Amino acid sequence: MSLRRLLVPVLCAATALGTAAVPAAAVPRTVDLQAHRGGLGLQTESTLDGFAAAMRLGVTTLELDTQVTRDRRVVITHDRKVDAKKCADTAPATPGDPQYPYVGEFVRDLTYAQIRTMNCGYEKVTATQRLVEGARIPELRELFDLVRSRRSPVRMNIETKVEAGSPEQTAPRGEFVRAVAGEITRSGLARQVTIQSFDWNALREIGPLLPGVGLIALTNGEQFLQTGKPGASPWLGLDVDAHRGDWVRAAKETIPGLTAVSPVQGDPQEGGVGDPGFVRFTTPAVIRRAHDQGLKVIPWTVNDPATMRALLRDGVDGLITDYPDRARAVFSELGIALPAAS
């Protein structure tokens, strides 16, 4: 028998033993890291510069809010009324425009041309924020263009900012959701989009317009849920008590296409687990109930590292944060996969 024929079985056995002795490397857990308004703790909020910076840092998702103008353009802004703390007038869109100045007006009452005249990068909102000087409120389509130009896989979690409690302050729900759905469809990026809303009726209306796009039910807690109070909540479009007082069950049973819930982290909203009087709303029980319903849990707005750790250890599927850099540090500490830059 040749030496080669003698050695081959021995080598094969050694390889088999070595394979059995070395465990396979554990796959890091993945968590959806969402940059709230593009990461407003780091850049002027809701700006193309801010979204681009978040992508360079490395996030899974860009979280953003939309409003619809008088001429049915979809713009990226959190505020239904132009906020003087964020925007300043520069000049009227047309000479002698009787609506000028525009700051303090509802977006629904202004045209896109009027919106674009305002400087919304003139003042820092947080000490850590890099000011995007002269920033203008962008259109949703501009963000789509940015993502497409970078060939980025980043997702976009788009809020339809319908004001269910004061419907006269935003575009009518039907017009609002049709305008947003139209922009998403035209973008060709629907596979990278989810839709979130505090107004659950808006989710029910936009779902059929965007088949296959995940829907996310937002809530800020009992103010919108109105558990134990008679009648339907205007935000939910239902009486949560008719669903055993379980808002997670109510969302799952009444919103076709729902993939996740996005509850406030706790009360007060700006607090954290180490603060006196802070009460968590996104509790382990809420997380379990959602997971039992097949829903992901993505709390907002989580800026405190200790709170991030607590929520991640309790099993949340994502975090919405003003400070994606802090979240990345916590992810690294806990062995969670870090989103790649794009």
C-alpha positions as CSV (number, residue, x, y, z in Angstrom):
1,M,0.0,0.0,0.0
2,S,1.3,3.5,-0.9
3,L,2.2,6.1,1.7
4,R,-0.5,8.4,0.3
5,R,-3.2,5.7,0.7
6,L,-2.2,5.3,4.3
7,L,-2.2,9.0,5.1
8,V,-5.5,10.0,3.5
9,P,-7.8,8.2,6.1
10,V,-5.7,9.6,8.9
11,L,-5.9,13.2,7.6
12,C,-9.7,12.9,7.0
13,A,-10.3,11.6,10.6
14,A,-8.2,14.4,12.0
15,T,-10.2,17.0,10.0
16,A,-13.4,15.5,11.2
17,L,-12.3,15.6,14.8
18,G,-11.0,19.2,14.4
19,T,-14.3,20.3,13.0
20,A,-16.3,18.7,15.8
21,A,-14.0,20.2,18.4
22,V,-14.3,23.9,17.2
23,P,-17.8,25.3,17.6
24,A,-19.2,27.5,14.7
25,A,-18.8,31.2,15.3
26,A,-22.0,32.8,16.7
27,V,-23.8,35.1,14.4
28,P,-24.2,38.5,15.9
29,R,-27.7,39.6,16.7
30,T,-29.1,42.3,14.4
31,V,-31.1,45.2,15.6
32,D,-32.7,48.0,13.5
33,L,-30.8,51.2,14.3
34,Q,-33.0,54.1,13.2
35,A,-31.7,57.7,13.0
36,H,-34.6,59.9,14.3
37,R,-35.2,62.7,11.8
38,G,-31.8,61.8,10.4
39,G,-30.1,61.9,13.8
40,L,-31.1,65.3,15.1
41,G,-28.6,65.1,18.0
42,L,-25.8,65.2,15.4
43,Q,-27.1,67.3,12.5
44,T,-29.8,69.8,11.8
45,E,-32.9,67.6,11.7
46,S,-34.8,66.5,8.6
47,T,-32.1,67.7,6.1
48,L,-30.5,65.9,3.2
49,D,-27.1,66.6,4.9
50,G,-28.3,65.0,8.1
51,F,-29.6,61.9,6.3
52,A,-26.3,61.6,4.3
53,A,-24.3,61.9,7.5
54,A,-26.3,59.1,9.2
55,M,-25.7,56.9,6.2
56,R,-22.0,57.5,6.4
57,L,-22.0,56.8,10.1
58,G,-23.9,53.5,9.6
59,V,-27.5,53.0,10.4
60,T,-30.1,50.5,9.3
61,T,-32.9,53.0,8.8
62,L,-33.6,56.7,8.3
63,E,-36.6,57.8,10.3
64,L,-38.5,60.8,9.0
65,D,-41.8,62.7,9.1
66,T,-43.8,64.0,6.2
67,Q,-46.3,66.8,5.7
68,V,-48.2,67.7,2.6
69,T,-48.3,71.3,1.2
70,R,-51.2,73.2,-0.3
71,D,-50.1,72.2,-3.8
72,R,-49.8,68.5,-2.7
73,R,-46.0,68.3,-2.5
74,V,-44.7,65.8,0.1
75,V,-42.1,67.5,2.3
76,I,-39.9,66.2,5.1
77,T,-40.6,68.0,8.3
78,H,-41.8,67.0,11.8
79,D,-43.9,70.1,12.4
80,R,-47.3,70.7,11.1
81,K,-46.8,74.4,11.8
82,V,-43.5,76.0,10.8
83,D,-41.5,76.4,14.0
84,A,-39.8,79.7,14.7
85,K,-37.2,77.9,16.8
86,K,-36.1,76.0,13.7
87,C,-36.9,78.2,10.6
88,A,-36.6,81.8,9.7
89,D,-38.2,83.8,6.9
90,T,-35.9,85.1,4.2
91,A,-38.2,86.7,1.5
92,P,-41.6,86.2,0.0
93,A,-41.9,83.6,-2.7
94,T,-43.5,86.3,-4.9
95,P,-43.4,90.1,-4.5
96,G,-46.2,91.3,-2.2
97,D,-47.3,87.8,-1.2
98,P,-50.1,88.4,1.3
99,Q,-49.2,85.2,3.2
100,Y,-45.7,86.4,4.1
101,P,-44.2,85.9,6.6
102,Y,-44.5,82.1,6.5
103,V,-43.1,81.1,9.9
104,G,-45.9,80.1,12.2
105,E,-48.2,79.0,9.3
106,F,-49.4,75.4,8.8
107,V,-47.6,73.5,6.1
108,R,-50.9,72.5,4.6
109,D,-51.6,76.2,3.9
110,L,-48.3,77.0,2.2
111,T,-47.1,76.1,-1.3
112,Y,-43.9,74.3,-1.9
113,A,-42.4,77.5,-3.4
114,Q,-43.3,79.3,-0.1
115,I,-41.9,76.5,2.0
116,R,-38.5,76.6,0.1
117,T,-37.9,80.3,0.9
118,M,-37.3,79.6,4.6
119,N,-33.9,79.0,6.2
120,C,-34.3,76.0,8.5
121,G,-30.7,75.7,9.4
122,Y,-29.9,78.9,11.3
123,E,-30.0,77.8,14.9
124,K,-28.8,74.7,16.9
125,V,-31.5,72.8,18.7
126,T,-29.0,70.8,20.7
127,A,-25.5,71.6,21.8
128,T,-24.1,68.5,20.0
129,Q,-25.8,69.3,16.7
130,R,-23.8,70.3,13.7
131,L,-25.6,73.2,12.1
132,V,-26.5,72.7,8.4
133,E,-26.5,76.4,7.5
134,G,-29.1,77.7,5.2
135,A,-30.9,74.3,5.1
136,R,-34.2,74.2,3.3
137,I,-37.1,71.8,4.0
138,P,-36.6,69.0,1.4
139,E,-39.1,67.1,-0.6
140,L,-39.5,63.3,0.0
141,R,-38.4,62.7,-3.5
142,E,-35.1,64.4,-2.9
143,L,-34.3,61.8,-0.2
144,F,-35.2,59.1,-2.6
145,D,-32.8,60.6,-5.1
146,L,-30.1,60.7,-2.5
147,V,-30.5,57.1,-1.5
148,R,-30.7,56.0,-5.1
149,S,-27.6,58.0,-6.1
150,R,-25.6,56.3,-3.4
151,R,-27.0,52.8,-4.2
152,S,-27.6,52.5,-0.5
153,P,-29.6,49.6,1.0
154,V,-30.6,51.9,3.9
155,R,-34.3,51.7,4.8
156,M,-36.6,54.6,5.3
157,N,-39.3,54.6,8.0
158,I,-41.7,57.3,6.8
159,E,-44.3,58.8,9.2
160,T,-47.5,60.2,7.8
161,K,-47.9,63.0,10.2
162,V,-51.7,63.2,10.1
163,E,-52.9,65.1,13.1
164,A,-55.8,62.9,14.1
165,G,-56.6,65.0,17.2
166,S,-56.8,68.3,15.2
167,P,-57.4,67.2,11.6
168,E,-57.8,70.7,10.3
169,Q,-54.1,71.3,11.0
170,T,-52.8,68.9,8.4
171,A,-53.8,67.8,4.9
172,P,-56.9,65.6,4.9
173,R,-56.1,62.0,5.6
174,G,-57.1,60.6,2.3
175,E,-55.1,63.3,0.3
176,F,-52.2,62.9,2.7
177,V,-51.8,59.2,2.3
178,R,-52.4,59.2,-1.5
179,A,-49.7,61.9,-1.9
180,V,-47.1,59.9,0.2
181,A,-48.0,56.6,-1.5
182,G,-47.6,58.2,-4.9
183,E,-44.1,59.4,-4.1
184,I,-43.1,56.0,-2.8
185,T,-44.4,54.2,-5.8
186,R,-42.7,56.6,-8.3
187,S,-39.4,56.2,-6.4
188,G,-39.1,52.5,-7.1
189,L,-37.7,52.1,-3.6
190,A,-40.8,50.7,-1.9
191,R,-38.9,47.6,-0.9
192,Q,-36.8,49.9,1.3
193,V,-39.7,51.6,3.0
194,T,-41.9,51.2,6.0
195,I,-44.8,53.5,6.9
196,Q,-45.5,54.5,10.5
197,S,-48.2,56.6,12.0
198,F,-49.8,57.6,15.3
199,D,-53.0,57.8,13.3
200,W,-53.9,54.2,12.8
201,N,-56.7,55.0,10.3
202,A,-53.9,56.5,8.0
203,L,-52.2,53.1,8.2
204,R,-55.4,51.3,7.2
205,E,-55.9,53.7,4.3
206,I,-52.3,53.6,2.9
207,G,-51.8,49.8,3.3
208,P,-53.8,48.9,0.2
209,L,-52.0,51.6,-1.8
210,L,-48.6,50.1,-1.0
211,P,-49.0,46.3,-1.0
212,G,-46.1,44.6,0.6
213,V,-44.8,47.7,2.5
214,G,-44.6,47.1,6.2
215,L,-46.8,49.2,8.5
216,I,-45.9,50.3,12.0
217,A,-48.3,51.5,14.7
218,L,-46.9,54.3,16.8
219,T,-48.2,55.3,20.2
220,N,-47.2,57.7,22.8
221,G,-49.0,55.9,25.6
222,E,-52.2,56.4,27.4
223,Q,-52.8,59.9,26.0
224,F,-53.6,58.3,22.6
225,L,-54.7,54.9,23.7
226,Q,-57.4,56.2,26.1
227,T,-57.7,52.8,27.8
228,G,-60.7,52.7,30.2
229,K,-62.4,55.7,28.6
230,P,-65.6,55.5,26.8
231,G,-65.7,55.7,23.0
232,A,-63.1,55.4,20.3
233,S,-59.7,57.2,20.4
234,P,-59.4,59.5,17.5
235,W,-55.8,58.3,17.0
236,L,-56.6,54.6,16.9
237,G,-60.0,54.9,15.2
238,L,-61.3,52.3,17.7
239,D,-62.0,51.7,21.4
240,V,-59.1,49.8,22.8
241,D,-61.3,48.4,25.5
242,A,-63.2,46.4,22.9
243,H,-59.9,44.5,22.5
244,R,-59.5,43.5,26.1
245,G,-57.8,46.8,26.8
246,D,-54.7,45.4,24.9
247,W,-53.5,48.0,22.4
248,V,-51.0,45.6,20.8
249,R,-53.8,43.1,20.1
250,A,-56.0,46.0,18.9
251,A,-53.3,47.1,16.4
252,K,-52.7,43.5,15.1
253,E,-56.4,42.8,14.7
254,T,-57.4,46.0,12.9
255,I,-54.4,47.0,10.7
256,P,-53.9,44.6,7.8
257,G,-50.2,44.4,6.9
258,L,-48.9,45.5,10.3
259,T,-45.4,44.3,11.0
260,A,-44.3,46.3,14.1
261,V,-45.4,48.5,16.9
262,S,-43.4,51.6,17.9
263,P,-44.3,52.6,21.5
264,V,-42.8,55.6,23.4
265,Q,-39.9,54.4,25.7
266,G,-41.5,55.8,28.8
267,D,-42.8,58.8,30.8
268,P,-41.4,61.4,30.6
269,Q,-40.5,60.9,26.9
270,E,-37.1,62.6,27.3
271,G,-36.2,60.5,30.4
272,G,-34.3,57.4,31.0
273,V,-34.1,54.4,33.4
274,G,-31.8,56.1,35.8
275,D,-34.0,59.2,36.3
276,P,-36.2,59.6,39.3
277,G,-39.8,59.2,38.4
278,F,-39.2,57.7,35.0
279,V,-41.7,54.9,34.2
280,R,-41.1,52.6,31.3
281,F,-43.9,52.2,28.8
282,T,-42.0,49.7,26.6
283,T,-41.8,47.0,29.2
284,P,-40.8,43.4,29.0
285,A,-44.5,42.5,29.1
286,V,-45.3,44.8,26.1
287,I,-42.4,43.3,24.2
288,R,-43.6,39.7,24.9
289,R,-47.1,40.5,23.9
290,A,-46.0,42.0,20.6
291,H,-43.7,39.1,19.8
292,D,-46.5,36.7,20.6
293,Q,-48.5,38.5,17.9
294,G,-45.7,38.2,15.4
295,L,-44.9,41.9,15.7
296,K,-41.5,43.6,16.1
297,V,-41.0,46.3,18.8
298,I,-39.2,49.5,17.9
299,P,-39.4,52.1,20.8
300,W,-38.8,55.8,20.4
301,T,-36.9,58.1,21.1
302,V,-34.2,56.4,23.0
303,N,-31.1,58.6,23.7
304,D,-29.8,57.4,27.0
305,P,-27.3,54.5,26.8
306,A,-28.5,52.9,30.0
307,T,-32.1,52.8,28.6
308,M,-30.8,51.4,25.3
309,R,-29.1,48.6,27.2
310,A,-32.2,47.8,29.2
311,L,-34.4,47.7,26.1
312,L,-32.0,45.7,24.1
313,R,-31.6,43.1,26.8
314,D,-35.3,42.8,27.1
315,G,-35.5,41.9,23.4
316,V,-36.6,45.0,21.4
317,D,-36.0,44.7,17.6
318,G,-34.9,48.2,17.0
319,L,-34.3,51.6,18.5
320,I,-35.2,55.1,17.2
321,T,-32.7,57.6,18.5
322,D,-31.4,61.1,18.0
323,Y,-27.9,59.8,18.7
324,P,-27.1,56.9,16.4
325,D,-23.4,57.2,17.5
326,R,-24.4,56.4,21.1
327,A,-26.4,53.4,19.9
328,R,-23.6,52.1,17.9
329,A,-21.3,52.2,21.0
330,V,-23.9,50.3,23.0
331,F,-24.4,47.8,20.1
332,S,-20.6,47.2,20.1
333,E,-20.6,46.7,23.8
334,L,-23.4,44.1,23.7
335,G,-22.0,42.3,20.7
336,I,-24.8,43.4,18.4
337,A,-24.0,43.7,14.7
338,L,-23.1,47.2,13.6
339,P,-24.9,48.6,10.5
340,A,-22.5,49.3,7.6
341,A,-21.9,52.7,6.3
342,S,-23.6,53.5,3.0
